[in-house]
């Protein structure tokens, strides 16, 4: 099974994890898959978490690693963050660090 599905809208890569859980068991592989997309030259990335129902600190750490990899040359937004995943973002104050949008389209608008 693929870990992520990648599509494009305008100049933005939309990465959709194909996982219900991003935890310690898959976080490293997930991070590497997303970093491959970033390394291919993407500058604007939207992480669509629609399918993700649970994330632990290692999953969140993987997303932080992607943000760091983009550095000042790129931008990252997350969308479709719901339930326990949204609670994790708020509990860790990562909702202040990441651009969070309702839909991929909203995320692209916030990045532009």
Biopython code that builds the backbone (N, CA, C, O; Angstrom):
import numpy as np
from Bio.PDB.StructureBuilder import StructureBuilder

atoms = [
    (1, "UNK", "N", (0.838, -1.192, 0.000)),
    (1, "UNK", "CA", (0.000, 0.000, 0.000)),
    (1, "UNK", "C", (0.879, 1.251, 0.000)),
    (1, "UNK", "O", (1.864, 1.344, 0.733)),
    (2, "UNK", "N", (0.501, 2.181, -0.824)),
    (2, "UNK", "CA", (1.223, 3.449, -0.867)),
    (2, "UNK", "C", (0.972, 4.224, 0.422)),
    (2, "UNK", "O", (-0.139, 4.217, 0.952)),
    (3, "UNK", "N", (1.998, 4.885, 0.917)),
    (3, "UNK", "CA", (1.850, 5.700, 2.117)),
    (3, "UNK", "C", (1.192, 7.034, 1.810)),
    (3, "UNK", "O", (0.398, 7.550, 2.597)),
    (4, "UNK", "N", (1.540, 7.590, 0.637)),
    (4, "UNK", "CA", (0.999, 8.902, 0.268)),
    (4, "UNK", "C", (0.526, 8.883, -1.177)),
    (4, "UNK", "O", (0.974, 8.085, -1.999)),
    (5, "UNK", "N", (-0.394, 9.791, -1.450)),
    (5, "UNK", "CA", (-0.860, 10.027, -2.817)),
    (5, "UNK", "C", (-0.519, 11.491, -3.109)),
    (5, "UNK", "O", (-0.817, 12.373, -2.304)),
    (6, "UNK", "N", (0.098, 11.741, -4.246)),
    (6, "UNK", "CA", (0.515, 13.104, -4.578)),
    (6, "UNK", "C", (-0.237, 13.570, -5.809)),
    (6, "UNK", "O", (-0.285, 12.875, -6.824)),
    (7, "UNK", "N", (-0.824, 14.754, -5.709)),
    (7, "UNK", "CA", (-1.465, 15.383, -6.863)),
    (7, "UNK", "C", (-0.982, 16.829, -6.921)),
    (7, "UNK", "O", (-0.271, 17.294, -6.030)),
    (8, "UNK", "N", (-1.369, 17.523, -7.967)),
    (8, "UNK", "CA", (-0.937, 18.915, -8.123)),
    (8, "UNK", "C", (-2.131, 19.800, -8.408)),
    (8, "UNK", "O", (-3.080, 19.396, -9.079)),
    (9, "UNK", "N", (-2.068, 21.008, -7.888)),
    (9, "UNK", "CA", (-3.060, 22.036, -8.190)),
    (9, "UNK", "C", (-2.274, 23.336, -8.295)),
    (9, "UNK", "O", (-1.646, 23.777, -7.332)),
    (10, "UNK", "N", (-2.316, 23.931, -9.460)),
    (10, "UNK", "CA", (-1.489, 25.105, -9.746)),
    (10, "UNK", "C", (-0.030, 24.758, -9.481)),
    (10, "UNK", "O", (0.461, 23.761, -10.013)),
    (11, "UNK", "N", (0.671, 25.536, -8.686)),
    (11, "UNK", "CA", (2.087, 25.265, -8.403)),
    (11, "UNK", "C", (2.274, 24.580, -7.054)),
    (11, "UNK", "O", (3.320, 24.720, -6.419)),
    (12, "UNK", "N", (1.269, 23.851, -6.624)),
    (12, "UNK", "CA", (1.290, 23.268, -5.289)),
    (12, "UNK", "C", (1.169, 21.747, -5.349)),
    (12, "UNK", "O", (0.336, 21.208, -6.078)),
    (13, "UNK", "N", (2.006, 21.070, -4.582)),
    (13, "UNK", "CA", (1.893, 19.613, -4.438)),
    (13, "UNK", "C", (0.929, 19.336, -3.296)),
    (13, "UNK", "O", (1.089, 19.866, -2.197)),
    (14, "UNK", "N", (-0.064, 18.511, -3.558)),
    (14, "UNK", "CA", (-1.007, 18.116, -2.507)),
    (14, "UNK", "C", (-0.681, 16.674, -2.149)),
    (14, "UNK", "O", (-0.819, 15.763, -2.966)),
    (15, "UNK", "N", (-0.249, 16.491, -0.918)),
    (15, "UNK", "CA", (0.162, 15.171, -0.439)),
    (15, "UNK", "C", (-0.911, 14.668, 0.519)),
    (15, "UNK", "O", (-1.216, 15.298, 1.531)),
    (16, "UNK", "N", (-1.469, 13.517, 0.170)),
    (16, "UNK", "CA", (-2.545, 12.945, 0.985)),
    (16, "UNK", "C", (-2.082, 11.601, 1.546)),
    (16, "UNK", "O", (-1.977, 10.618, 0.813)),
    (17, "UNK", "N", (-1.805, 11.566, 2.863)),
    (17, "UNK", "CA", (-1.437, 10.285, 3.466)),
    (17, "UNK", "C", (-2.562, 9.269, 3.290)),
    (17, "UNK", "O", (-3.734, 9.595, 3.480)),
    (18, "UNK", "N", (-2.207, 8.052, 2.931)),
    (18, "UNK", "CA", (-3.193, 6.989, 2.735)),
    (18, "UNK", "C", (-3.246, 6.104, 3.976)),
    (18, "UNK", "O", (-3.349, 4.882, 3.875)),
    (19, "UNK", "N", (-3.176, 6.726, 5.129)),
    (19, "UNK", "CA", (-3.090, 6.035, 6.408)),
    (19, "UNK", "C", (-4.149, 6.579, 7.353)),
    (19, "UNK", "O", (-4.458, 7.771, 7.328)),
    (20, "UNK", "N", (-4.702, 5.710, 8.183)),
    (20, "UNK", "CA", (-5.621, 6.171, 9.220)),
    (20, "UNK", "C", (-4.857, 6.635, 10.451)),
    (20, "UNK", "O", (-5.333, 7.473, 11.216)),
    (21, "UNK", "N", (-3.649, 6.068, 10.631)),
    (21, "UNK", "CA", (-2.827, 6.402, 11.793)),
    (21, "UNK", "C", (-1.410, 6.766, 11.340)),
    (21, "UNK", "O", (-0.794, 6.047, 10.552)),
    (22, "UNK", "N", (-0.914, 7.873, 11.842)),
    (22, "UNK", "CA", (0.500, 8.201, 11.634)),
    (22, "UNK", "C", (1.118, 8.190, 13.027)),
    (22, "UNK", "O", (1.050, 9.164, 13.777)),
    (23, "UNK", "N", (1.723, 7.047, 13.341)),
    (23, "UNK", "CA", (2.318, 6.866, 14.660)),
    (23, "UNK", "C", (3.744, 6.345, 14.499)),
    (23, "UNK", "O", (4.279, 6.309, 13.391)),
    (24, "UNK", "N", (4.342, 5.947, 15.595)),
    (24, "UNK", "CA", (5.747, 5.524, 15.590)),
    (24, "UNK", "C", (6.024, 4.396, 14.594)),
    (24, "UNK", "O", (7.139, 4.279, 14.086)),
    (25, "UNK", "N", (5.023, 3.571, 14.317)),
    (25, "UNK", "CA", (5.250, 2.431, 13.420)),
    (25, "UNK", "C", (5.423, 2.841, 11.954)),
    (25, "UNK", "O", (6.025, 2.100, 11.178)),
    (26, "UNK", "N", (4.905, 4.006, 11.568)),
    (26, "UNK", "CA", (5.001, 4.429, 10.160)),
    (26, "UNK", "C", (5.600, 5.823, 9.974)),
    (26, "UNK", "O", (5.828, 6.252, 8.843)),
    (27, "UNK", "N", (5.854, 6.525, 11.067)),
    (27, "UNK", "CA", (6.277, 7.926, 10.964)),
    (27, "UNK", "C", (7.536, 8.117, 10.127)),
    (27, "UNK", "O", (7.598, 9.040, 9.315)),
    (28, "UNK", "N", (8.534, 7.264, 10.309)),
    (28, "UNK", "CA", (9.788, 7.420, 9.563)),
    (28, "UNK", "C", (9.566, 7.209, 8.065)),
    (28, "UNK", "O", (10.046, 7.997, 7.250)),
    (29, "UNK", "N", (8.843, 6.154, 7.700)),
    (29, "UNK", "CA", (8.566, 5.882, 6.285)),
    (29, "UNK", "C", (7.714, 6.994, 5.683)),
    (29, "UNK", "O", (7.933, 7.393, 4.539)),
    (30, "UNK", "N", (6.749, 7.496, 6.443)),
    (30, "UNK", "CA", (5.903, 8.601, 5.993)),
    (30, "UNK", "C", (6.755, 9.844, 5.741)),
    (30, "UNK", "O", (6.634, 10.491, 4.701)),
    (31, "UNK", "N", (7.618, 10.169, 6.707)),
    (31, "UNK", "CA", (8.479, 11.344, 6.574)),
    (31, "UNK", "C", (9.365, 11.224, 5.332)),
    (31, "UNK", "O", (9.492, 12.180, 4.566)),
    (32, "UNK", "N", (9.975, 10.060, 5.133)),
    (32, "UNK", "CA", (10.851, 9.866, 3.977)),
    (32, "UNK", "C", (10.087, 10.001, 2.664)),
    (32, "UNK", "O", (10.608, 10.568, 1.703)),
    (33, "UNK", "N", (8.864, 9.489, 2.610)),
    (33, "UNK", "CA", (8.049, 9.593, 1.392)),
    (33, "UNK", "C", (7.727, 11.054, 1.070)),
    (33, "UNK", "O", (7.797, 11.474, -0.085)),
    (34, "UNK", "N", (7.377, 11.819, 2.099)),
    (34, "UNK", "CA", (7.052, 13.237, 1.886)),
    (34, "UNK", "C", (8.314, 14.021, 1.543)),
    (34, "UNK", "O", (8.279, 14.903, 0.685)),
    (35, "UNK", "N", (9.426, 13.711, 2.203)),
    (35, "UNK", "CA", (10.679, 14.421, 1.918)),
    (35, "UNK", "C", (11.167, 14.162, 0.494)),
    (35, "UNK", "O", (11.812, 15.024, -0.103)),
    (36, "UNK", "N", (10.866, 12.981, -0.056)),
    (36, "UNK", "CA", (11.201, 12.714, -1.462)),
    (36, "UNK", "C", (10.487, 13.688, -2.386)),
    (36, "UNK", "O", (11.063, 14.176, -3.358)),
    (37, "UNK", "N", (9.221, 13.969, -2.072)),
    (37, "UNK", "CA", (8.447, 14.926, -2.873)),
    (37, "UNK", "C", (9.069, 16.314, -2.753)),
    (37, "UNK", "O", (9.230, 17.011, -3.755)),
    (38, "UNK", "N", (9.417, 16.715, -1.542)),
    (38, "UNK", "CA", (10.037, 18.026, -1.311)),
    (38, "UNK", "C", (11.383, 18.103, -2.039)),
    (38, "UNK", "O", (11.700, 19.120, -2.656)),
    (39, "UNK", "N", (12.167, 17.034, -1.966)),
    (39, "UNK", "CA", (13.486, 17.012, -2.606)),
    (39, "UNK", "C", (13.394, 17.103, -4.123)),
    (39, "UNK", "O", (14.364, 17.485, -4.778)),
    (40, "UNK", "N", (12.247, 16.759, -4.687)),
    (40, "UNK", "CA", (12.081, 16.843, -6.139)),
    (40, "UNK", "C", (11.913, 18.291, -6.604)),
    (40, "UNK", "O", (11.776, 18.554, -7.798)),
    (41, "UNK", "N", (11.924, 19.227, -5.651)),
    (41, "UNK", "CA", (11.888, 20.638, -6.014)),
    (41, "UNK", "C", (10.603, 21.361, -5.673)),
    (41, "UNK", "O", (10.445, 22.529, -6.029)),
    (42, "UNK", "N", (9.687, 20.705, -4.998)),
    (42, "UNK", "CA", (8.425, 21.371, -4.629)),
    (42, "UNK", "C", (8.695, 22.497, -3.641)),
    (42, "UNK", "O", (9.485, 22.351, -2.709)),
    (43, "UNK", "N", (8.030, 23.612, -3.861)),
    (43, "UNK", "CA", (8.197, 24.759, -2.971)),
    (43, "UNK", "C", (6.941, 25.014, -2.132)),
    (43, "UNK", "O", (7.031, 25.541, -1.023)),
    (44, "UNK", "N", (5.783, 24.643, -2.657)),
    (44, "UNK", "CA", (4.519, 24.812, -1.935)),
    (44, "UNK", "C", (3.889, 23.428, -1.770)),
    (44, "UNK", "O", (3.644, 22.720, -2.746)),
    (45, "UNK", "N", (3.637, 23.064, -0.524)),
    (45, "UNK", "CA", (3.121, 21.730, -0.220)),
    (45, "UNK", "C", (1.902, 21.857, 0.689)),
    (45, "UNK", "O", (1.916, 22.594, 1.675)),
    (46, "UNK", "N", (0.851, 21.124, 0.335)),
    (46, "UNK", "CA", (-0.324, 21.008, 1.193)),
    (46, "UNK", "C", (-0.406, 19.561, 1.637)),
    (46, "UNK", "O", (-0.377, 18.644, 0.817)),
    (47, "UNK", "N", (-0.509, 19.367, 2.927)),
    (47, "UNK", "CA", (-0.668, 18.035, 3.498)),
    (47, "UNK", "C", (-2.147, 17.868, 3.833)),
    (47, "UNK", "O", (-2.660, 18.506, 4.752)),
    (48, "UNK", "N", (-2.822, 17.010, 3.084)),
    (48, "UNK", "CA", (-4.259, 16.784, 3.255)),
    (48, "UNK", "C", (-4.451, 15.584, 4.190)),
    (48, "UNK", "O", (-4.245, 14.438, 3.791)),
    (49, "UNK", "N", (-4.844, 15.859, 5.425)),
    (49, "UNK", "CA", (-4.951, 14.816, 6.448)),
    (49, "UNK", "C", (-6.361, 14.231, 6.551)),
    (49, "UNK", "O", (-6.756, 13.749, 7.613)),
    (50, "UNK", "N", (-7.108, 14.271, 5.469)),
    (50, "UNK", "CA", (-8.502, 13.808, 5.482)),
    (50, "UNK", "C", (-8.665, 12.386, 6.012)),
    (50, "UNK", "O", (-9.597, 12.120, 6.772)),
    (51, "UNK", "N", (-7.782, 11.473, 5.628)),
    (51, "UNK", "CA", (-7.915, 10.071, 6.032)),
    (51, "UNK", "C", (-7.336, 9.776, 7.421)),
    (51, "UNK", "O", (-7.624, 8.738, 8.017)),
    (52, "UNK", "N", (-6.518, 10.702, 7.923)),
    (52, "UNK", "CA", (-5.794, 10.449, 9.176)),
    (52, "UNK", "C", (-6.711, 10.694, 10.379)),
    (52, "UNK", "O", (-7.200, 11.802, 10.596)),
    (53, "UNK", "N", (-6.927, 9.625, 11.152)),
    (53, "UNK", "CA", (-7.792, 9.721, 12.331)),
    (53, "UNK", "C", (-7.002, 9.834, 13.623)),
    (53, "UNK", "O", (-7.527, 10.291, 14.639)),
    (54, "UNK", "N", (-5.727, 9.412, 13.588)),
    (54, "UNK", "CA", (-4.895, 9.456, 14.785)),
    (54, "UNK", "C", (-3.468, 9.785, 14.397)),
    (54, "UNK", "O", (-2.954, 9.321, 13.379)),
    (55, "UNK", "N", (-2.842, 10.598, 15.235)),
    (55, "UNK", "CA", (-1.428, 10.913, 15.046)),
    (55, "UNK", "C", (-0.799, 11.050, 16.426)),
    (55, "UNK", "O", (-1.383, 11.658, 17.323)),
    (56, "UNK", "N", (0.392, 10.483, 16.591)),
    (56, "UNK", "CA", (1.103, 10.671, 17.848)),
    (56, "UNK", "C", (2.248, 11.655, 17.636)),
    (56, "UNK", "O", (2.375, 12.250, 16.566)),
    (57, "UNK", "N", (3.078, 11.822, 18.660)),
    (57, "UNK", "CA", (4.149, 12.824, 18.584)),
    (57, "UNK", "C", (5.157, 12.502, 17.484)),
    (57, "UNK", "O", (5.751, 13.416, 16.912)),
    (58, "UNK", "N", (5.361, 11.220, 17.177)),
    (58, "UNK", "CA", (6.309, 10.899, 16.109)),
    (58, "UNK", "C", (5.737, 11.288, 14.745)),
    (58, "UNK", "O", (6.486, 11.688, 13.854)),
    (59, "UNK", "N", (4.431, 11.177, 14.576)),
    (59, "UNK", "CA", (3.794, 11.633, 13.343)),
    (59, "UNK", "C", (3.893, 13.145, 13.208)),
    (59, "UNK", "O", (4.180, 13.670, 12.132)),
    (60, "UNK", "N", (3.654, 13.831, 14.309)),
    (60, "UNK", "CA", (3.765, 15.291, 14.309)),
    (60, "UNK", "C", (5.213, 15.702, 14.048)),
    (60, "UNK", "O", (5.475, 16.669, 13.332)),
    (61, "UNK", "N", (6.149, 14.958, 14.635)),
    (61, "UNK", "CA", (7.569, 15.228, 14.395)),
    (61, "UNK", "C", (7.941, 15.067, 12.936)),
    (61, "UNK", "O", (8.771, 15.813, 12.418)),
    (62, "UNK", "N", (7.333, 14.100, 12.270)),
    (62, "UNK", "CA", (7.588, 13.896, 10.842)),
    (62, "UNK", "C", (7.143, 15.115, 10.045)),
    (62, "UNK", "O", (7.833, 15.543, 9.121)),
    (63, "UNK", "N", (5.989, 15.673, 10.403)),
    (63, "UNK", "CA", (5.480, 16.857, 9.699)),
    (63, "UNK", "C", (6.366, 18.070, 9.987)),
    (63, "UNK", "O", (6.612, 18.885, 9.098)),
    (64, "UNK", "N", (6.839, 18.186, 11.215)),
    (64, "UNK", "CA", (7.773, 19.275, 11.556)),
    (64, "UNK", "C", (9.053, 19.138, 10.734)),
    (64, "UNK", "O", (9.601, 20.142, 10.278)),
    (65, "UNK", "N", (9.535, 17.916, 10.540)),
    (65, "UNK", "CA", (10.732, 17.680, 9.716)),
    (65, "UNK", "C", (10.524, 18.150, 8.278)),
    (65, "UNK", "O", (11.437, 18.695, 7.658)),
    (66, "UNK", "N", (9.328, 17.937, 7.758)),
    (66, "UNK", "CA", (9.007, 18.400, 6.394)),
    (66, "UNK", "C", (9.055, 19.920, 6.346)),
    (66, "UNK", "O", (9.607, 20.497, 5.409)),
    (67, "UNK", "N", (8.476, 20.571, 7.357)),
    (67, "UNK", "CA", (8.495, 22.030, 7.426)),
    (67, "UNK", "C", (9.935, 22.540, 7.460)),
    (67, "UNK", "O", (10.270, 23.503, 6.771)),
    (68, "UNK", "N", (10.784, 21.895, 8.259)),
    (68, "UNK", "CA", (12.194, 22.291, 8.344)),
    (68, "UNK", "C", (12.911, 22.065, 7.012)),
    (68, "UNK", "O", (13.748, 22.873, 6.609)),
    (69, "UNK", "N", (12.580, 20.963, 6.331)),
    (69, "UNK", "CA", (13.215, 20.668, 5.047)),
    (69, "UNK", "C", (12.861, 21.723, 4.003)),
    (69, "UNK", "O", (13.686, 22.069, 3.157)),
    (70, "UNK", "N", (11.648, 22.226, 4.063)),
    (70, "UNK", "CA", (11.245, 23.290, 3.130)),
    (70, "UNK", "C", (11.975, 24.588, 3.455)),
    (70, "UNK", "O", (12.275, 25.382, 2.563)),
    (71, "UNK", "N", (12.257, 24.796, 4.730)),
    (71, "UNK", "CA", (13.006, 25.979, 5.157)),
    (71, "UNK", "C", (12.360, 27.265, 4.689)),
    (71, "UNK", "O", (11.137, 27.384, 4.622)),
    (72, "UNK", "N", (13.204, 28.216, 4.371)),
    (72, "UNK", "CA", (12.691, 29.522, 3.948)),
    (72, "UNK", "C", (12.336, 29.545, 2.473)),
    (72, "UNK", "O", (11.725, 30.502, 1.997)),
    (73, "UNK", "N", (12.715, 28.491, 1.738)),
    (73, "UNK", "CA", (12.445, 28.477, 0.297)),
    (73, "UNK", "C", (11.074, 27.908, -0.050)),
    (73, "UNK", "O", (10.651, 27.959, -1.205)),
    (74, "UNK", "N", (10.379, 27.366, 0.950)),
    (74, "UNK", "CA", (9.096, 26.746, 0.662)),
    (74, "UNK", "C", (8.055, 27.025, 1.720)),
    (74, "UNK", "O", (8.330, 27.650, 2.744)),
    (75, "UNK", "N", (6.839, 26.541, 1.446)),
    (75, "UNK", "CA", (5.720, 26.749, 2.363)),
    (75, "UNK", "C", (4.960, 25.445, 2.523)),
    (75, "UNK", "O", (4.877, 24.635, 1.600)),
    (76, "UNK", "N", (4.407, 25.258, 3.718)),
    (76, "UNK", "CA", (3.633, 24.060, 4.014)),
    (76, "UNK", "C", (2.342, 24.461, 4.711)),
    (76, "UNK", "O", (2.341, 25.283, 5.628)),
    (77, "UNK", "N", (1.248, 23.866, 4.262)),
    (77, "UNK", "CA", (-0.043, 24.033, 4.938)),
    (77, "UNK", "C", (-0.628, 22.652, 5.158)),
    (77, "UNK", "O", (-0.328, 21.718, 4.415)),
    (78, "UNK", "N", (-1.461, 22.523, 6.179)),
    (78, "UNK", "CA", (-2.180, 21.271, 6.405)),
    (78, "UNK", "C", (-3.674, 21.562, 6.321)),
    (78, "UNK", "O", (-4.130, 22.651, 6.670)),
    (79, "UNK", "N", (-4.429, 20.565, 5.850)),
    (79, "UNK", "CA", (-5.870, 20.748, 5.757)),
    (79, "UNK", "C", (-6.587, 19.469, 6.160)),
    (79, "UNK", "O", (-5.975, 18.415, 6.330)),
    (80, "UNK", "N", (-7.897, 19.591, 6.307)),
    (80, "UNK", "CA", (-8.741, 18.464, 6.727)),
    (80, "UNK", "C", (-8.242, 17.858, 8.040)),
    (80, "UNK", "O", (-8.228, 16.638, 8.206)),
    (81, "UNK", "N", (-7.833, 18.723, 8.970)),
    (81, "UNK", "CA", (-7.349, 18.266, 10.276)),
    (81, "UNK", "C", (-8.568, 18.189, 11.194)),
    (81, "UNK", "O", (-9.228, 19.194, 11.456)),
    (82, "UNK", "N", (-8.858, 16.966, 11.683)),
    (82, "UNK", "CA", (-10.078, 16.777, 12.460)),
    (82, "UNK", "C", (-9.809, 15.974, 13.732)),
    (82, "UNK", "O", (-8.764, 15.342, 13.883)),
    (83, "UNK", "N", (-10.777, 16.020, 14.634)),
    (83, "UNK", "CA", (-10.806, 15.144, 15.807)),
    (83, "UNK", "C", (-9.530, 15.132, 16.621)),
    (83, "UNK", "O", (-9.005, 16.177, 17.004)),
    (84, "UNK", "N", (-9.035, 13.914, 16.880)),
    (84, "UNK", "CA", (-7.859, 13.726, 17.732)),
    (84, "UNK", "C", (-6.618, 14.388, 17.140)),
    (84, "UNK", "O", (-5.748, 14.852, 17.877)),
    (85, "UNK", "N", (-6.536, 14.432, 15.816)),
    (85, "UNK", "CA", (-5.365, 15.044, 15.168)),
    (85, "UNK", "C", (-5.373, 16.552, 15.412)),
    (85, "UNK", "O", (-4.338, 17.140, 15.726)),
    (86, "UNK", "N", (-6.535, 17.171, 15.268)),
    (86, "UNK", "CA", (-6.648, 18.604, 15.538)),
    (86, "UNK", "C", (-6.352, 18.887, 17.014)),
    (86, "UNK", "O", (-5.699, 19.879, 17.340)),
    (87, "UNK", "N", (-6.829, 18.025, 17.892)),
    (87, "UNK", "CA", (-6.547, 18.179, 19.329)),
    (87, "UNK", "C", (-5.046, 18.145, 19.591)),
    (87, "UNK", "O", (-4.537, 18.930, 20.390)),
    (88, "UNK", "N", (-4.334, 17.235, 18.919)),
    (88, "UNK", "CA", (-2.879, 17.153, 19.075)),
    (88, "UNK", "C", (-2.210, 18.449, 18.612)),
    (88, "UNK", "O", (-1.318, 18.961, 19.289)),
    (89, "UNK", "N", (-2.636, 18.980, 17.461)),
    (89, "UNK", "CA", (-2.066, 20.233, 16.962)),
    (89, "UNK", "C", (-2.294, 21.364, 17.973)),
    (89, "UNK", "O", (-1.397, 22.170, 18.219)),
    (90, "UNK", "N", (-3.487, 21.419, 18.552)),
    (90, "UNK", "CA", (-3.787, 22.487, 19.513)),
    (90, "UNK", "C", (-3.046, 22.284, 20.834)),
    (90, "UNK", "O", (-2.515, 23.239, 21.399)),
    (91, "UNK", "N", (-3.009, 21.042, 21.328)),
    (91, "UNK", "CA", (-2.337, 20.730, 22.591)),
    (91, "UNK", "C", (-0.854, 21.090, 22.535)),
    (91, "UNK", "O", (-0.293, 21.586, 23.512)),
    (92, "UNK", "N", (-0.228, 20.840, 21.397)),
    (92, "UNK", "CA", (1.202, 21.116, 21.237)),
    (92, "UNK", "C", (1.470, 22.509, 20.682)),
    (92, "UNK", "O", (2.618, 22.884, 20.444)),
    (93, "UNK", "N", (0.407, 23.263, 20.481)),
    (93, "UNK", "CA", (0.467, 24.621, 19.912)),
    (93, "UNK", "C", (1.009, 24.650, 18.481)),
    (93, "UNK", "O", (1.436, 25.696, 17.992)),
    (94, "UNK", "N", (0.987, 23.516, 17.830)),
    (94, "UNK", "CA", (1.428, 23.463, 16.436)),
    (94, "UNK", "C", (0.414, 24.143, 15.515)),
    (94, "UNK", "O", (0.717, 24.434, 14.358)),
    (95, "UNK", "N", (-0.792, 24.395, 16.036)),
    (95, "UNK", "CA", (-1.777, 25.147, 15.257)),
    (95, "UNK", "C", (-1.320, 26.594, 15.068)),
    (95, "UNK", "O", (-1.845, 27.306, 14.212)),
    (96, "UNK", "N", (-0.338, 27.028, 15.869)),
    (96, "UNK", "CA", (0.242, 28.374, 15.714)),
    (96, "UNK", "C", (1.427, 28.357, 14.752)),
    (96, "UNK", "O", (1.815, 29.396, 14.218)),
    (97, "UNK", "N", (1.996, 27.175, 14.535)),
    (97, "UNK", "CA", (3.181, 27.025, 13.684)),
    (97, "UNK", "C", (2.792, 26.760, 12.235)),
    (97, "UNK", "O", (3.397, 27.301, 11.310)),
    (98, "UNK", "N", (1.777, 25.922, 12.047)),
    (98, "UNK", "CA", (1.358, 25.518, 10.706)),
    (98, "UNK", "C", (0.175, 26.331, 10.222)),
    (98, "UNK", "O", (-0.678, 26.744, 11.008)),
    (99, "UNK", "N", (0.132, 26.557, 8.915)),
    (99, "UNK", "CA", (-1.065, 27.101, 8.281)),
    (99, "UNK", "C", (-2.061, 25.951, 8.231)),
    (99, "UNK", "O", (-1.784, 24.918, 7.622)),
    (100, "UNK", "N", (-3.221, 26.122, 8.869)),
    (100, "UNK", "CA", (-4.241, 25.075, 8.888)),
    (100, "UNK", "C", (-5.472, 25.591, 8.157)),
    (100, "UNK", "O", (-5.983, 26.673, 8.449)),
    (101, "UNK", "N", (-5.936, 24.793, 7.199)),
    (101, "UNK", "CA", (-7.092, 25.170, 6.390)),
    (101, "UNK", "C", (-8.118, 24.038, 6.395)),
    (101, "UNK", "O", (-7.817, 22.911, 6.785)),
    (102, "UNK", "N", (-9.331, 24.359, 5.955)),
    (102, "UNK", "CA", (-10.396, 23.353, 5.919)),
    (102, "UNK", "C", (-10.229, 22.380, 4.755)),
    (102, "UNK", "O", (-10.385, 21.171, 4.926)),
    (103, "UNK", "N", (-9.913, 22.906, 3.577)),
    (103, "UNK", "CA", (-9.835, 22.082, 2.366)),
    (103, "UNK", "C", (-8.514, 22.339, 1.643)),
    (103, "UNK", "O", (-7.832, 23.322, 1.934)),
    (104, "UNK", "N", (-8.148, 21.467, 0.708)),
    (104, "UNK", "CA", (-6.927, 21.726, -0.089)),
    (104, "UNK", "C", (-6.994, 23.087, -0.801)),
    (104, "UNK", "O", (-5.999, 23.811, -0.849)),
    (105, "UNK", "N", (-8.151, 23.428, -1.344)),
    (105, "UNK", "CA", (-8.289, 24.723, -2.051)),
    (105, "UNK", "C", (-8.037, 25.890, -1.099)),
    (105, "UNK", "O", (-7.335, 26.840, -1.445)),
    (106, "UNK", "N", (-8.619, 25.814, 0.117)),
    (106, "UNK", "CA", (-8.393, 26.861, 1.109)),
    (106, "UNK", "C", (-6.908, 26.956, 1.473)),
    (106, "UNK", "O", (-6.367, 28.049, 1.637)),
    (107, "UNK", "N", (-6.264, 25.803, 1.594)),
    (107, "UNK", "CA", (-4.840, 25.767, 1.943)),
    (107, "UNK", "C", (-4.002, 26.432, 0.865)),
    (107, "UNK", "O", (-3.085, 27.195, 1.168)),
    (108, "UNK", "N", (-4.317, 26.142, -0.406)),
    (108, "UNK", "CA", (-3.586, 26.757, -1.512)),
    (108, "UNK", "C", (-3.755, 28.262, -1.502)),
    (108, "UNK", "O", (-2.800, 29.005, -1.730)),
    (109, "UNK", "N", (-4.984, 28.713, -1.233)),
    (109, "UNK", "CA", (-5.239, 30.156, -1.148)),
    (109, "UNK", "C", (-4.421, 30.797, -0.033)),
    (109, "UNK", "O", (-3.869, 31.883, -0.210)),
    (110, "UNK", "N", (-4.342, 30.123, 1.122)),
    (110, "UNK", "CA", (-3.584, 30.671, 2.253)),
    (110, "UNK", "C", (-2.087, 30.723, 1.977)),
    (110, "UNK", "O", (-1.376, 31.568, 2.522)),
    (111, "UNK", "N", (-1.611, 29.815, 1.126)),
    (111, "UNK", "CA", (-0.180, 29.805, 0.785)),
    (111, "UNK", "C", (0.163, 30.886, -0.233)),
    (111, "UNK", "O", (1.300, 31.355, -0.281)),
    (112, "UNK", "N", (-0.825, 31.288, -1.056)),
    (112, "UNK", "CA", (-0.478, 32.250, -2.110)),
    (112, "UNK", "C", (-0.554, 33.682, -1.660)),
    (112, "UNK", "O", (-0.288, 34.591, -2.446)),
]
sb = StructureBuilder()
sb.init_structure("model")
sb.init_model(0)
sb.init_chain("A")
sb.init_seg("    ")
for serial, (resi, resn, name, xyz) in enumerate(atoms, 1):
    if name == "N":
        sb.init_residue(resn, " ", resi, " ")
    sb.init_atom(name, np.array(xyz, "f"), 0.0, 1.0, " ", f" {name:<3s}", serial, name[0])
structure = sb.get_structure()
